[in-house]
């Protein structure tokens, strides 16, 4: 289990894009890749257009599913981290500032002013708070590989 935990942490640290699955009020699925950052508790942050479909979906339904997949490795060897989370738009200035710093640090840039994500500006910062994490498992049926998931506890 410790090996999977270390792999999960490595994927989070090295892969800067996460894919967020959301659902509209009417039940239509939507999947969006976003540039992200994370904090010490593995909460994920990203900035998006407040009128983007995934942003609207999050306002209607906080339940999201995130996948971080390492596609940089040779075919057949990639591994993914799967995350069930609750997401929301950050409206607190101090929390927006923290998220802006985390996002900028991943790019080695100066953070944007928190005001650029509040008020009349079109972009907002979002936060996903994980509830569960899974990694790819190693399963086979009758000699055929099957995709399985193994729960990983990254917080303890």
N, C-alpha and C positions, 0 to 999 in steps of 0.2 A: 504494500500500500504506500509506503514511503517513496518508492520509485515513481509511482504515478503522481504523487503529490509534487515531487520535484519536476517532473515533466510538465505538469500543469503550470507551475510557477514560471518555468522557462518559456512556455508558449505565451503566457501573459506578458512577460518582460520583453520578448523579442518581436512579437507580431503586433503591429500598431493599428491594424484595422479589425474591428469587430463587426459581425453581421447581426443586426437586431431584427427579430421577427415580432411584428405587432399585428393587431386585428382591429378593424374599423368597428364603429357602432353596429353596422349592418352585417358583421361577421366576415368581411372580406380580408384575407391575409395580405400582409405586406412585408417585404424583406428588404432591409437597407444596410449596406456597408457604410460604416462611419469611422473616421479617425478618432482614436480614443486614448484616454489616460486612465490611470487607476491609482487608488490610495492604498494605505497599509492594510485596510480591511477588505481589499479587492472590490471596492465600489468602483464602478466605471463611469466616466464622464465623457461627454462629447458636445459639440456645438452644432446646432442645426437651425435651418429656417423654421421659424415658429409656425409657418403655414405649410410646411412639408407634410406629406401624407403620414409618415411615421410619427411626427410630432402631434398631429391631430389625433392619431390613434392612441397615443400615450395619454392624452387628455381624456379620452373616452374610456380607456381601459389600461390600467397600470401594469397588467401582467404582460411580461415580455419574455422572449427566449433568445439568448445570445449564443452565437457560435464563434469561436476563435479557432481557425484551422490553419495549421502550418503547411502551406502548399509550396514551401521553398525546398522541400526535400524530394528525393527521387520518387517516381511513381510507385504506388503500393506501400510506401513507408510513412506517409503523412499521418499525423495524429491531430485530433481535435479536442477542444475543451468545450463543454456544453453547460450552459448556465441558465437556470430558471431564476428570474428576478422580478422585482417591482421597480418601475421607472417613473420618474416625474420630472417636470420642469423645475429648475431651481429658481426661486424668486428672491431668496435672501442674498443681500449684497456680499456679506462676508463669505458665504459658501460659494457664491459665483466667483469671487476673487480667488479663493483656494483652487477651484476647478480650473480657472484660467491659468494659474501658475503651473498646475500639473500638466495641462495640455501643452503649454509653451515649452516646458522642460523636456518633453519627449522630442521636440524639434530643435532643441538648443536655441530657442528664440526668446525674446522678451515677451512677457505676458501682455495680453490686451487688457485695457482698462475694463474693470467689471461693468462700468456704465454702458459699454458697447454691447452688452448682452441683456440689458434691462430697458424699461421704458419703451420708447418708440422705435428702437432699433429692431431690425427684422430677425436677428438671430438670438437664440436662447441657449443656455447650457442645460443639459439634461444629466440626470444621475440614475444609474441602475444599481439597486441594492440586491445582491445575490441572496437567494434562499437555498439553492443546492447547486453543486458542481458535479459533473461527470467527465470521465475520460473514456476514450475508446477501450473496449475490452478485447480479449483475444478469444474469439469463439469459432467453433467449427461444428457442422452437422454433416455426417456422412462424408467427411473429408473436404467439405466446402466451407470456405470462410463465411461467417455471418457477422454482421455489425452488432456489437453488444456495447453496453455502457456500464461503467463501474463508478459508483459514487465516490467522490474524493472530498475530504474535509480539509479545506485550505486554511481555515481560521484557527485551528488548534493543533 
